[in-house]
Amino acid sequence: MHVGPTKQELLEFLKQEGATVYLAAKKFNVAKNTILNRMKKWDIRTPKGFFSTGKQIGRPKGIPMSAAQKQLRSRLFSGKGNPFYEKAHSNATRVKMSENHADFSGEGNPFKRSLKDPKKRTAHQKRCQAIWDNRGASWRERFSAKLSKSHAESNSIVSHKNHQSGVCPFNKSSKGWIHFRSSWERTTVEVLDRSVLVEHVEYESLSIPYTDSKGRQRYAKSDFFITFSNGEKLLLEVKPAALVALQHDKIAGHEEYCILNGVQYLLFMEQEIKSTSRANNLLRMAYEGKFYVEKIIGQRFGSVAHYVKTIP
């Protein structure tokens, strides 16, 4: 006497949508284990949801809480309602949590490791480029402006690999030290620290907006914002002369900021870095209020830089 489904009958049943082991046992009037044993014997794979009971457990997925529910849960679990209220993990627990925590930083990041493969790196670059190309012009412009502002306002320390960088003491700053990004900045720090005219210096404390040559909104960090002992203020930038011509839009933004805020503007270039006496001479002139942009030329695009070049 035949009991239970044949192989063909079971295969036909499994093709139906929503087929489960419980429905199969009911259809063929056998125990659930009979169905499972025959599937194992005939090497039939279980379809997705085959062991579902059809009963819904917990909150249905995809249905957001109402504002009233969120407020209620917030009240119930805040303060003393929080199960961990006024409690703290023991040192032993913290050590155990730290040991169990996966470290994905640096070389522990599998994505970073994968990019060491030239083929994978090229494929990733193509994917990113395709995503960027599919975006609209307005979206790309908003994203570029947002990214520029984020970099300018970030407190992260980024140094060029070909430049000397590090930390040195700086008595004129509130921290008592400074992280310089180049040997030129290190020299400038030493000049400012020795100057009796300089009272206080802030490093990269400003995010200054400017408009580039294509009319896009951009942002740039300031270098040194100096307060002299007589109250005069100076925005000091350290740049090679070659960059002055290339970054005239950025310099124009700095000059405009200084005009609007009643601050002097000055660039330290090769001559100032190589000659401490010249650098001190320019600082004294700034102490006397001689580097207000509108008083010198009243024009943009590196006007102060060009003016300073003419000073012996």
Backbone as CSV, one residue per row, in Angstrom:
resi,resn,N_x,N_y,N_z,CA_x,CA_y,CA_z,C_x,C_y,C_z
1,MET,0.848,-1.200,0.000,0.000,0.000,0.000,0.882,1.247,0.000
2,HIS,0.588,2.192,-0.925,1.406,3.395,-1.029,0.986,4.421,0.021
3,VAL,1.950,4.907,0.814,1.682,5.907,1.841,2.542,7.133,1.556
4,GLY,1.913,8.301,1.531,2.666,9.518,1.293,2.873,9.795,-0.182
5,PRO,3.493,10.932,-0.500,3.648,11.345,-1.887,4.790,10.617,-2.584
6,THR,4.648,10.471,-3.898,5.755,9.990,-4.704,6.703,11.175,-4.956
7,LYS,7.826,10.865,-5.552,8.794,11.938,-5.832,8.206,12.987,-6.771
8,GLN,7.486,12.519,-7.814,6.909,13.455,-8.773,5.817,14.301,-8.125
9,GLU,4.996,13.667,-7.280,3.925,14.403,-6.597,4.506,15.486,-5.681
10,LEU,5.574,15.143,-4.983,6.195,16.107,-4.069,6.822,17.267,-4.834
11,LEU,7.474,16.960,-5.977,8.070,18.020,-6.786,7.010,18.958,-7.331
12,GLU,5.872,18.420,-7.770,4.787,19.258,-8.274,4.231,20.143,-7.172
13,PHE,4.129,19.600,-5.957,3.615,20.384,-4.830,4.557,21.558,-4.491
14,LEU,5.870,21.299,-4.532,6.845,22.319,-4.156,6.906,23.477,-5.153
15,LYS,6.347,23.256,-6.366,6.323,24.334,-7.354,5.274,25.404,-7.012
16,GLN,4.333,25.036,-6.143,3.263,25.967,-5.784,3.807,27.081,-4.879
17,GLU,3.266,28.264,-5.049,3.671,29.394,-4.226,3.166,29.210,-2.797
18,GLY,4.032,29.436,-1.831,3.649,29.314,-0.426,3.661,27.891,0.092
19,ALA,4.330,27.000,-0.636,4.402,25.604,-0.189,5.256,25.489,1.066
20,THR,4.741,24.810,2.099,5.481,24.608,3.341,5.415,23.147,3.737
21,VAL,6.275,22.743,4.654,6.297,21.362,5.114,4.998,21.014,5.842
22,TYR,4.390,22.006,6.485,3.150,21.755,7.222,1.983,21.527,6.267
23,LEU,1.946,22.296,5.179,0.900,22.083,4.173,1.090,20.760,3.444
24,ALA,2.372,20.382,3.218,2.641,19.102,2.554,2.180,17.934,3.416
25,ALA,2.464,18.001,4.716,2.040,16.925,5.627,0.525,16.813,5.662
26,LYS,-0.152,17.956,5.610,-1.615,17.964,5.645,-2.184,17.431,4.337
27,LYS,-1.588,17.816,3.212,-2.086,17.400,1.894,-1.947,15.894,1.691
28,PHE,-0.780,15.343,2.061,-0.525,13.931,1.810,-0.854,13.047,3.014
29,ASN,-1.371,13.696,4.089,-1.836,12.970,5.274,-0.738,12.095,5.885
30,VAL,0.424,12.689,6.058,1.548,11.999,6.685,2.188,12.941,7.696
31,ALA,3.135,12.410,8.457,3.836,13.230,9.435,4.840,14.156,8.727
32,LYS,5.160,15.252,9.400,6.107,16.213,8.836,7.448,15.558,8.554
33,ASN,7.908,14.672,9.467,9.204,14.016,9.298,9.222,13.103,8.078
34,THR,8.063,12.563,7.709,8.000,11.722,6.511,8.333,12.536,5.268
35,ILE,7.773,13.734,5.209,8.054,14.623,4.074,9.548,14.968,4.052
36,LEU,10.107,15.323,5.204,11.514,15.722,5.279,12.442,14.574,4.934
37,ASN,12.114,13.362,5.406,12.961,12.196,5.130,12.973,11.858,3.644
38,ARG,11.814,11.998,2.996,11.763,11.686,1.568,12.495,12.750,0.741
39,MET,12.387,13.982,1.171,13.127,15.035,0.469,14.630,14.799,0.588
40,LYS,15.064,14.351,1.761,16.475,14.042,1.959,16.896,12.854,1.110
41,LYS,16.035,11.844,1.045,16.330,10.638,0.284,16.438,10.944,-1.210
42,TRP,15.540,11.808,-1.700,15.511,12.140,-3.128,16.354,13.375,-3.461
43,ASP,17.060,13.891,-2.461,17.942,15.059,-2.652,17.182,16.253,-3.234
44,ILE,16.061,16.575,-2.607,15.233,17.715,-3.028,15.513,18.876,-2.084
45,ARG,15.878,19.990,-2.623,16.190,21.168,-1.804,14.911,21.815,-1.295
46,THR,14.972,22.324,-0.066,13.807,23.005,0.514,13.720,24.421,-0.047
47,PRO,12.548,24.828,-0.539,12.402,26.183,-1.069,12.361,27.217,0.055
48,LYS,12.499,28.472,-0.314,12.475,29.558,0.658,11.116,29.612,1.361
49,GLY,11.157,29.709,2.684,9.928,29.780,3.473,9.265,28.434,3.695
50,PHE,9.997,27.347,3.421,9.402,26.013,3.514,9.011,25.655,4.942
51,PHE,9.715,26.215,5.926,9.413,25.872,7.317,8.557,26.941,8.000
52,SER,7.995,27.827,7.228,7.150,28.874,7.796,5.857,28.285,8.333
53,THR,5.489,28.734,9.525,4.245,28.252,10.138,3.035,29.048,9.687
54,GLY,3.311,30.179,9.015,2.197,31.027,8.610,1.738,31.970,9.688
55,LYS,2.332,31.856,10.860,1.980,32.730,11.974,2.940,33.917,11.992
56,GLN,2.392,35.089,12.229,3.203,36.310,12.258,3.685,36.557,13.676
57,ILE,4.994,36.707,13.841,5.578,36.926,15.163,6.141,38.338,15.212
58,GLY,5.765,39.085,16.227,6.293,40.435,16.392,5.627,41.437,15.460
59,ARG,6.216,42.603,15.379,5.673,43.693,14.571,5.945,43.440,13.093
60,PRO,4.941,43.612,12.201,5.169,43.430,10.771,6.246,44.380,10.266
61,LYS,7.070,43.887,9.364,8.134,44.717,8.825,7.568,45.746,7.844
62,GLY,8.220,46.898,7.802,7.839,47.904,6.829,6.738,48.839,7.282
63,ILE,6.254,48.692,8.520,5.199,49.572,9.027,5.816,50.479,10.091
64,PRO,5.982,51.755,9.809,6.626,52.656,10.771,5.729,52.953,11.958
65,MET,6.367,53.260,13.089,5.615,53.657,14.274,5.017,55.046,14.070
66,SER,3.885,55.264,14.678,3.288,56.590,14.640,4.038,57.506,15.608
67,ALA,3.834,58.817,15.467,4.505,59.777,16.343,4.113,59.542,17.804
68,ALA,2.840,59.178,18.044,2.371,58.920,19.411,3.075,57.698,20.004
69,GLN,3.279,56.645,19.195,3.972,55.447,19.674,5.423,55.752,20.019
70,LYS,6.071,56.546,19.167,7.461,56.904,19.428,7.591,57.694,20.729
71,GLN,6.687,58.647,20.948,6.727,59.448,22.170,6.486,58.582,23.398
72,LEU,5.550,57.623,23.275,5.254,56.737,24.402,6.469,55.883,24.754
73,ARG,7.106,55.285,23.753,8.287,54.452,24.007,9.432,55.292,24.571
74,SER,9.537,56.518,24.102,10.588,57.405,24.613,10.387,57.678,26.094
75,ARG,9.121,57.905,26.497,8.830,58.164,27.920,9.050,56.907,28.762
76,LEU,8.656,55.751,28.230,8.763,54.509,29.001,10.211,54.093,29.252
77,PHE,11.095,54.393,28.276,12.467,53.892,28.375,13.485,54.982,28.702
78,SER,13.021,56.170,29.035,13.953,57.227,29.407,14.086,57.297,30.927
79,GLY,15.213,57.837,31.379,15.409,57.985,32.829,15.419,56.646,33.541
80,LYS,14.661,56.536,34.601,14.628,55.306,35.400,13.953,54.153,34.665
81,GLY,13.245,54.459,33.599,12.633,53.394,32.807,13.635,52.635,31.966
82,ASN,14.820,53.184,31.818,15.875,52.522,31.063,16.443,51.375,31.905
83,PRO,16.454,50.138,31.387,16.963,48.995,32.169,18.406,49.171,32.642
84,PHE,19.169,50.024,31.944,20.570,50.221,32.309,20.771,51.524,33.076
85,TYR,19.701,52.079,33.612,19.751,53.369,34.306,20.658,53.282,35.538
86,GLU,21.600,54.223,35.668,22.544,54.327,36.780,23.420,53.085,36.929
87,LYS,23.602,52.356,35.828,24.479,51.192,35.846,25.679,51.467,34.943
88,ALA,26.709,50.672,35.081,27.902,50.824,34.254,28.549,49.456,34.069
89,HIS,29.171,49.263,32.922,29.878,48.010,32.673,31.117,47.932,33.558
90,SER,31.399,46.749,34.067,32.609,46.550,34.851,33.825,46.583,33.926
91,ASN,34.996,46.756,34.532,36.228,46.773,33.731,36.416,45.456,32.978
92,ALA,36.071,44.344,33.632,36.216,43.039,32.988,35.297,42.943,31.763
93,THR,34.064,43.472,31.919,33.121,43.450,30.796,33.612,44.329,29.657
94,ARG,34.170,45.478,30.000,34.683,46.378,28.966,35.823,45.734,28.186
95,VAL,36.705,45.042,28.913,37.813,44.354,28.246,37.277,43.282,27.308
96,LYS,36.276,42.546,27.784,35.697,41.476,26.963,35.016,42.052,25.723
97,MET,34.298,43.165,25.905,33.642,43.815,24.766,34.672,44.313,23.763
98,SER,35.777,44.853,24.276,36.825,45.356,23.395,37.469,44.232,22.600
99,GLU,37.689,43.085,23.268,38.306,41.947,22.602,37.382,41.345,21.543
100,ASN,36.068,41.416,21.792,35.101,40.840,20.857,34.751,41.799,19.719
101,HIS,35.174,43.059,19.868,34.822,44.057,18.856,35.698,43.891,17.615
102,ALA,35.052,43.797,16.467,35.803,43.649,15.217,36.451,44.979,14.841
103,ASP,37.710,44.938,14.505,38.452,46.137,14.135,38.506,46.242,12.609
104,PHE,37.769,47.225,12.073,37.745,47.419,10.631,38.525,48.658,10.215
105,SER,39.372,49.160,11.102,40.143,50.353,10.781,41.441,49.976,10.075
106,GLY,41.958,50.924,9.271,43.240,50.693,8.606,43.247,49.452,7.747
107,GLU,44.269,48.627,7.939,44.396,47.409,7.145,43.361,46.368,7.515
108,GLY,42.649,46.577,8.622,41.587,45.652,8.999,40.327,45.828,8.169
109,ASN,40.266,46.893,7.389,39.112,47.144,6.536,39.212,46.277,5.283
110,PRO,38.302,45.317,5.093,38.408,44.419,3.927,38.276,45.163,2.603
111,PHE,37.497,46.270,2.604,37.355,47.038,1.365,38.678,47.704,0.990
112,LYS,39.378,48.242,1.996,40.671,48.868,1.736,41.658,47.837,1.222
113,ARG,41.635,46.641,1.788,42.543,45.588,1.329,42.235,45.200,-0.118
114,SER,40.943,45.176,-0.452,40.562,44.766,-1.806,41.050,45.761,-2.848
115,LEU,41.161,47.050,-2.468,41.586,48.068,-3.431,43.072,47.986,-3.755
116,LYS,43.818,47.133,-3.048,45.226,46.932,-3.396,45.357,46.152,-4.705
117,ASP,44.293,45.435,-5.054,44.275,44.730,-6.333,43.980,45.754,-7.435
118,PRO,44.895,45.954,-8.394,44.691,46.968,-9.442,43.377,46.803,-10.195
119,LYS,42.978,45.555,-10.472,41.730,45.322,-11.208,40.520,45.770,-10.390
120,LYS,40.514,45.443,-9.101,39.396,45.838,-8.252,39.363,47.349,-8.052
121,ARG,40.554,47.966,-7.936,40.611,49.417,-7.777,40.071,50.119,-9.029
122,THR,40.455,49.614,-10.203,39.956,50.195,-11.452,38.444,50.018,-11.577
123,ALA,37.959,48.837,-11.196,36.516,48.585,-11.255,35.756,49.513,-10.314
124,HIS,36.321,49.742,-9.138,35.684,50.646,-8.173,35.665,52.078,-8.704
125,GLN,36.746,52.511,-9.330,36.800,53.857,-9.904,35.752,54.023,-10.997
126,LYS,35.581,52.985,-11.811,34.578,53.048,-12.881,33.166,53.114,-12.303
127,ARG,32.909,52.366,-11.237,31.581,52.409,-10.600,31.294,53.802,-10.054
128,CYS,32.277,54.374,-9.369,32.104,55.722,-8.808,31.885,56.751,-9.914
129,GLN,32.657,56.621,-11.003,32.516,57.570,-12.115,31.149,57.440,-12.762
130,ALA,30.656,56.204,-12.881,29.337,55.987,-13.483,28.242,56.610,-12.619
131,ILE,28.357,56.446,-11.296,27.377,57.044,-10.388,27.398,58.562,-10.508
132,TRP,28.615,59.127,-10.570,28.753,60.593,-10.679,28.180,61.100,-11.999
133,ASP,28.463,60.386,-13.095,27.989,60.820,-14.412,26.470,60.760,-14.525
134,ASN,25.849,59.846,-13.774,24.394,59.706,-13.841,23.662,60.757,-13.019
135,ARG,24.401,61.513,-12.203,23.774,62.566,-11.411,23.559,63.816,-12.266
136,GLY,22.547,64.574,-11.911,22.270,65.807,-12.632,23.276,66.891,-12.284
137,ALA,23.367,67.902,-13.146,24.337,68.977,-12.941,24.065,69.739,-11.649
138,SER,22.796,69.980,-11.334,22.461,70.716,-10.106,22.850,69.923,-8.873
139,TRP,22.640,68.595,-8.904,23.004,67.756,-7.755,24.519,67.766,-7.558
140,ARG,25.264,67.666,-8.660,26.726,67.651,-8.557,27.260,68.972,-8.015
141,GLU,26.621,70.057,-8.401,27.054,71.359,-7.907,26.796,71.483,-6.404
142,ARG,25.616,71.048,-5.953,25.293,71.100,-4.518,26.235,70.207,-3.724
143,PHE,26.506,69.027,-4.251,27.387,68.088,-3.548,28.803,68.640,-3.456
144,SER,29.318,69.234,-4.545,30.672,69.788,-4.552,30.807,70.913,-3.531
145,ALA,29.779,71.791,-3.475,29.810,72.896,-2.510,29.759,72.368,-1.082
146,LYS,28.923,71.353,-0.868,28.804,70.757,0.469,30.116,70.099,0.890
147,LEU,30.774,69.396,-0.036,32.041,68.721,0.268,33.136,69.735,0.555
148,SER,33.177,70.812,-0.227,34.178,71.864,-0.022,34.023,72.497,1.360
149,LYS,32.773,72.764,1.738,32.514,73.373,3.043,32.872,72.412,4.172
150,SER,32.555,71.126,3.974,32.849,70.124,4.998,34.349,70.020,5.245
151,HIS,35.149,70.029,4.178,36.606,69.954,4.323,37.154,71.203,5.015
152,ALA,36.583,72.364,4.656,37.081,73.613,5.231,36.746,73.727,6.714
153,GLU,35.629,73.123,7.138,35.205,73.228,8.533,35.668,72.041,9.377
154,SER,36.288,71.062,8.745,36.728,69.873,9.465,37.925,70.177,10.354
155,ASN,37.987,69.484,11.487,39.125,69.632,12.404,40.206,68.585,12.157
156,SER,39.998,67.757,11.139,40.970,66.706,10.864,42.277,67.306,10.344
157,ILE,43.377,66.635,10.654,44.699,67.088,10.233,45.118,66.296,8.997
158,VAL,45.266,66.984,7.885,45.683,66.346,6.643,46.960,67.018,6.159
159,SER,48.002,66.246,5.943,49.281,66.790,5.495,49.715,66.115,4.203
160,HIS,50.348,66.886,3.334,50.861,66.331,2.083,52.066,65.454,2.387
161,LYS,52.117,64.302,1.735,53.176,63.331,2.049,54.572,63.855,1.695
162,ASN,54.638,64.824,0.762,55.943,65.361,0.352,56.349,66.587,1.155
163,HIS,55.519,66.977,2.129,55.831,68.144,2.947,56.194,67.720,4.364
164,GLN,57.020,68.506,4.993,57.356,68.267,6.401,56.152,68.659,7.257
165,SER,55.767,67.823,8.173,54.624,68.121,9.040,54.883,67.550,10.432
166,GLY,54.129,68.040,11.396,54.288,67.561,12.768,53.726,68.553,13.764
167,VAL,54.108,68.380,15.021,53.617,69.232,16.104,54.797,69.971,16.721
168,CYS,54.596,71.252,16.990,55.646,72.026,17.647,55.012,72.952,18.681
169,PRO,55.752,73.347,19.717,55.201,74.252,20.730,54.906,75.620,20.132
170,PHE,53.850,76.258,20.618,53.452,77.574,20.111,52.773,78.336,21.249
171,ASN,53.519,79.181,21.905,53.024,79.872,23.101,51.908,80.871,22.809
172,LYS,51.819,81.345,21.543,50.825,82.364,21.214,49.450,81.769,20.902
173,SER,49.331,80.435,20.875,48.040,79.802,20.609,47.413,79.357,21.930
174,SER,46.101,79.178,21.925,45.391,78.793,23.149,45.779,77.388,23.601
175,LYS,46.174,76.513,22.668,46.543,75.145,23.018,47.982,75.032,23.509
176,GLY,48.812,75.998,23.158,50.217,75.925,23.528,51.049,75.114,22.558
177,TRP,50.425,74.645,21.480,51.130,73.898,20.452,50.366,74.053,19.138
178,ILE,50.965,73.597,18.056,50.320,73.697,16.750,50.772,72.532,15.880
179,HIS,49.863,72.066,15.019,50.217,71.018,14.058,50.457,71.703,12.717
180,PHE,51.713,71.807,12.298,52.047,72.479,11.041,52.022,71.480,9.887
181,ARG,51.686,71.993,8.691,51.547,71.147,7.515,52.743,71.219,6.577
182,SER,53.632,72.146,6.820,54.804,72.280,5.934,55.935,72.963,6.693
183,SER,57.140,72.872,6.144,58.289,73.535,6.775,58.116,75.048,6.741
184,TRP,57.401,75.567,5.736,57.140,77.000,5.668,56.265,77.444,6.830
185,GLU,55.257,76.656,7.135,54.393,76.989,8.274,55.175,76.882,9.578
186,ARG,56.064,75.916,9.672,56.895,75.778,10.870,57.758,77.035,11.059
187,THR,58.349,77.539,9.981,59.154,78.758,10.061,58.304,79.949,10.477
188,THR,57.082,80.027,9.921,56.170,81.123,10.266,55.790,81.075,11.737
189,VAL,55.545,79.874,12.254,55.212,79.707,13.671,56.347,80.243,14.542
190,GLU,57.575,79.940,14.172,58.723,80.400,14.958,58.832,81.926,14.942
191,VAL,58.576,82.536,13.765,58.628,84.006,13.663,57.539,84.639,14.525
192,LEU,56.329,84.115,14.451,55.208,84.669,15.217,55.414,84.479,16.715
193,ASP,55.969,83.338,17.106,56.158,83.056,18.525,57.196,83.991,19.151
194,ARG,58.193,84.416,18.353,59.237,85.289,18.876,58.849,86.767,18.837
195,SER,57.868,87.114,18.021,57.508,88.521,17.852,56.845,89.081,19.108
196,VAL,57.358,90.201,19.606,56.783,90.848,20.791,55.512,91.602,20.426
197,LEU,55.253,91.796,19.134,54.054,92.520,18.701,52.823,91.621,18.658
198,VAL,53.049,90.327,18.503,51.945,89.372,18.361,51.483,88.919,19.743
199,GLU,50.170,89.026,19.966,49.609,88.636,21.264,48.971,87.260,21.221
200,HIS,48.199,86.982,20.157,47.480,85.700,20.084,47.353,85.269,18.627
201,VAL,47.402,83.953,18.383,47.287,83.408,17.025,46.329,82.222,17.021
202,GLU,45.417,82.223,16.062,44.529,81.071,15.835,44.923,80.435,14.507
203,TYR,45.004,79.114,14.492,45.420,78.401,13.282,44.235,77.678,12.663
204,GLU,43.974,77.946,11.377,42.885,77.319,10.618,41.555,77.418,11.364
205,SER,41.265,78.585,11.891,40.039,78.781,12.668,38.873,79.276,11.830
206,LEU,39.138,79.668,10.566,38.085,80.247,9.729,37.828,79.392,8.494
207,SER,36.558,79.298,8.115,36.148,78.686,6.852,35.587,79.817,5.990
208,ILE,36.348,80.226,4.976,36.017,81.434,4.220,35.444,81.059,2.850
209,PRO,34.235,81.540,2.529,33.639,81.241,1.217,34.266,82.084,0.108
210,TYR,34.293,81.523,-1.096,34.744,82.272,-2.274,34.103,81.659,-3.511
211,THR,34.146,82.373,-4.607,33.584,81.918,-5.876,34.721,81.612,-6.835
212,ASP,34.746,80.387,-7.369,35.843,80.026,-8.256,35.603,80.568,-9.665
213,SER,36.530,80.278,-10.575,36.482,80.833,-11.931,35.264,80.367,-12.722
214,LYS,34.639,79.249,-12.290,33.443,78.746,-12.971,32.156,79.193,-12.303
215,GLY,32.294,80.106,-11.321,31.106,80.633,-10.655,30.535,79.728,-9.582
216,ARG,31.298,78.737,-9.138,30.828,77.794,-8.124,31.216,78.257,-6.723
217,GLN,30.330,77.982,-5.763,30.605,78.343,-4.376,31.578,77.343,-3.770
218,ARG,32.677,77.855,-3.193,33.677,77.009,-2.571,34.072,77.600,-1.219
219,TYR,34.817,76.818,-0.427,35.244,77.256,0.899,36.719,76.901,1.090
220,ALA,37.417,77.724,1.852,38.843,77.483,2.107,39.166,77.801,3.565
221,LYS,40.061,77.016,4.147,40.519,77.285,5.507,41.519,78.437,5.501
222,SER,41.492,79.209,6.565,42.518,80.239,6.735,43.759,79.597,7.348
223,ASP,44.906,80.256,7.250,46.128,79.768,7.892,46.240,80.348,9.311
224,PHE,46.733,81.577,9.417,46.961,82.182,10.735,46.105,83.445,10.890
225,PHE,45.303,83.477,11.941,44.533,84.686,12.275,45.201,85.307,13.508
226,ILE,45.818,86.476,13.298,46.706,87.072,14.311,46.049,88.277,14.973
227,THR,46.185,88.350,16.288,45.780,89.538,17.041,47.034,90.155,17.640
228,PHE,47.279,91.430,17.312,48.456,92.129,17.831,48.146,92.736,19.210
229,SER,49.187,93.134,19.891,49.032,93.679,21.249,48.261,94.997,21.275
230,ASN,48.205,95.714,20.148,47.446,96.968,20.097,46.021,96.772,19.584
231,GLY,45.603,95.506,19.367,44.238,95.218,18.926,44.083,95.030,17.429
232,GLU,45.088,95.345,16.633,45.008,95.128,15.188,44.932,93.628,14.900
233,LYS,44.180,93.304,13.826,44.024,91.899,13.455,44.511,91.677,12.032
234,LEU,45.083,90.493,11.793,45.683,90.179,10.503,45.399,88.734,10.125
235,LEU,44.949,88.542,8.883,44.812,87.197,8.327,46.058,86.924,7.502
236,LEU,46.866,85.970,7.953,48.156,85.680,7.318,48.107,84.320,6.627
237,GLU,48.408,84.325,5.323,48.450,83.099,4.543,49.888,82.808,4.133
238,VAL,50.240,81.531,4.116,51.582,81.101,3.709,51.452,80.362,2.384
239,LYS,52.000,80.951,1.305,51.868,80.350,-0.018,53.124,80.609,-0.851
240,PRO,53.533,79.659,-1.677,54.591,79.928,-2.657,54.062,80.915,-3.701
241,ALA,54.953,81.707,-4.269,54.537,82.693,-5.271,53.849,82.031,-6.460
242,ALA,54.249,80.794,-6.795,53.652,80.097,-7.938,52.166,79.826,-7.718
243,LEU,51.757,79.654,-6.447,50.351,79.372,-6.154,49.498,80.628,-6.132
244,VAL,50.131,81.779,-5.973,49.364,83.022,-5.901,48.576,83.234,-7.186
245,ALA,49.229,82.997,-8.340,48.545,83.162,-9.622,47.497,82.080,-9.842
246,LEU,47.772,80.855,-9.377,46.844,79.744,-9.595,45.630,79.815,-8.670
247,GLN,45.794,80.449,-7.513,44.709,80.479,-6.532,44.166,81.901,-6.341
248,HIS,44.104,82.660,-7.427,43.652,84.038,-7.282,42.194,84.119,-6.829
249,ASP,41.363,83.113,-7.193,39.962,83.110,-6.742,39.885,82.944,-5.225
250,LYS,40.696,82.029,-4.707,40.715,81.794,-3.259,41.251,83.022,-2.521
251,ILE,42.311,83.614,-3.064,42.880,84.816,-2.457,41.873,85.963,-2.484
252,ALA,41.124,86.054,-3.594,40.095,87.091,-3.701,39.048,86.914,-2.614
253,GLY,38.678,85.671,-2.329,37.710,85.412,-1.265,38.239,85.825,0.096
254,HIS,39.523,85.568,0.342,40.144,85.979,1.601,40.179,87.501,1.725
255,GLU,40.524,88.160,0.632,40.578,89.623,0.668,39.195,90.224,0.900
256,GLU,38.183,89.615,0.260,36.821,90.118,0.439,36.367,89.933,1.884
257,TYR,36.718,88.782,2.472,36.381,88.553,3.884,37.028,89.625,4.758
258,CYS,38.281,89.937,4.483,38.999,90.927,5.289,38.386,92.321,5.134
259,ILE,37.948,92.658,3.920,37.321,93.957,3.696,36.020,94.061,4.497
260,LEU,35.213,93.002,4.451,33.913,93.017,5.129,34.046,92.988,6.649
261,ASN,35.157,92.425,7.155,35.302,92.268,8.604,36.355,93.203,9.202
262,GLY,36.878,94.136,8.416,37.849,95.096,8.938,39.133,94.463,9.424
263,VAL,39.625,93.486,8.658,40.841,92.755,9.032,41.896,92.977,7.950
264,GLN,43.146,93.032,8.326,44.231,93.152,7.356,44.536,91.786,6.731
265,TYR,45.159,91.826,5.560,45.476,90.589,4.848,46.921,90.625,4.368
266,LEU,47.599,89.486,4.499,49.007,89.450,4.138,49.405,88.033,3.730
267,LEU,50.284,87.931,2.753,50.817,86.646,2.310,52.300,86.557,2.641
268,PHE,52.709,85.419,3.207,54.132,85.113,3.375,54.539,84.184,2.238
269,MET,55.497,84.646,1.417,55.987,83.840,0.299,57.480,83.552,0.495
270,GLU,58.165,83.230,-0.583,59.558,82.815,-0.472,60.424,83.846,0.257
271,GLN,60.264,85.113,-0.071,61.116,86.139,0.525,60.948,86.209,2.036
272,GLU,59.710,86.065,2.498,59.460,86.156,3.941,59.990,84.932,4.680
273,ILE,59.902,83.771,4.035,60.360,82.539,4.673,61.893,82.525,4.747
274,LYS,62.551,83.043,3.712,64.012,83.034,3.671,64.637,84.162,4.484
275,SER,63.876,85.215,4.761,64.426,86.368,5.481,63.574,86.679,6.707
276,THR,64.104,86.359,7.881,63.380,86.642,9.123,63.210,88.138,9.332
277,SER,64.208,88.932,8.941,64.121,90.380,9.110,63.005,90.961,8.259
278,ARG,62.849,90.469,7.036,61.760,90.948,6.175,60.404,90.547,6.753
279,ALA,60.300,89.314,7.260,59.050,88.864,7.859,58.685,89.739,9.055
280,ASN,59.654,90.039,9.911,59.402,90.890,11.078,59.032,92.314,10.653
281,ASN,59.619,92.775,9.568,59.312,94.113,9.051,57.856,94.189,8.599
282,LEU,57.389,93.154,7.913,55.999,93.127,7.457,55.038,93.014,8.644
283,LEU,55.404,92.243,9.668,54.557,92.147,10.857,54.449,93.499,11.557
284,ARG,55.544,94.259,11.577,55.486,95.589,12.185,54.569,96.508,11.384
285,MET,54.631,96.415,10.055,53.751,97.218,9.213,52.284,96.846,9.452
286,ALA,52.021,95.535,9.659,50.658,95.104,9.967,50.231,95.619,11.341
287,TYR,51.161,95.642,12.288,50.906,96.196,13.621,50.502,97.665,13.509
288,GLU,51.053,98.353,12.518,50.741,99.765,12.292,49.518,99.953,11.388
289,GLY,48.882,98.858,10.965,47.650,98.945,10.182,47.842,99.300,8.731
290,LYS,48.899,98.808,8.089,49.198,99.198,6.714,48.789,98.162,5.667
291,PHE,48.099,97.094,6.074,47.734,96.070,5.099,46.225,95.858,4.990
292,TYR,45.450,96.923,5.133,44.021,96.848,4.853,43.847,96.882,3.334
293,VAL,43.164,95.868,2.800,43.076,95.694,1.349,42.543,96.931,0.652
294,GLU,41.436,97.491,1.170,40.811,98.619,0.483,41.663,99.878,0.551
295,LYS,42.565,99.958,1.533,43.438,101.128,1.638,44.624,101.037,0.685
296,ILE,45.013,99.807,0.317,46.172,99.635,-0.552,45.791,99.865,-2.015
297,ILE,44.876,99.039,-2.511,44.497,99.144,-3.918,42.975,99.131,-4.076
298,GLY,42.311,98.369,-3.186,40.862,98.279,-3.284,40.403,97.337,-4.376
299,GLN,41.309,96.479,-4.842,40.936,95.516,-5.869,41.137,94.093,-5.349
300,ARG,40.581,93.137,-6.079,40.697,91.739,-5.681,41.850,91.077,-6.435
301,PHE,41.885,89.758,-6.348,42.852,88.935,-7.062,44.294,89.205,-6.650
302,GLY,44.585,88.985,-5.391,45.969,89.024,-4.932,46.587,90.399,-4.937
303,SER,45.795,91.432,-4.752,46.333,92.792,-4.799,47.348,93.034,-3.696
304,VAL,47.072,92.546,-2.492,48.003,92.732,-1.381,49.294,91.973,-1.651
305,ALA,49.175,90.779,-2.216,50.375,89.992,-2.523,51.273,90.742,-3.492
306,HIS,50.668,91.327,-4.503,51.473,92.079,-5.471,52.074,93.326,-4.834
307,TYR,51.329,93.919,-3.919,51.835,95.122,-3.240,53.030,94.768,-2.360
308,VAL,52.918,93.662,-1.636,53.989,93.270,-0.718,55.281,92.982,-1.472
309,LYS,55.166,92.473,-2.709,56.357,92.177,-3.494,57.202,93.418,-3.763
310,THR,56.564,94.583,-3.787,57.281,95.809,-4.105,57.975,96.409,-2.882
311,ILE,57.676,95.887,-1.696,58.293,96.431,-0.466,59.704,95.882,-0.325
312,PRO,60.691,96.720,-0.120,62.090,96.251,-0.008,62.247,95.300,1.174
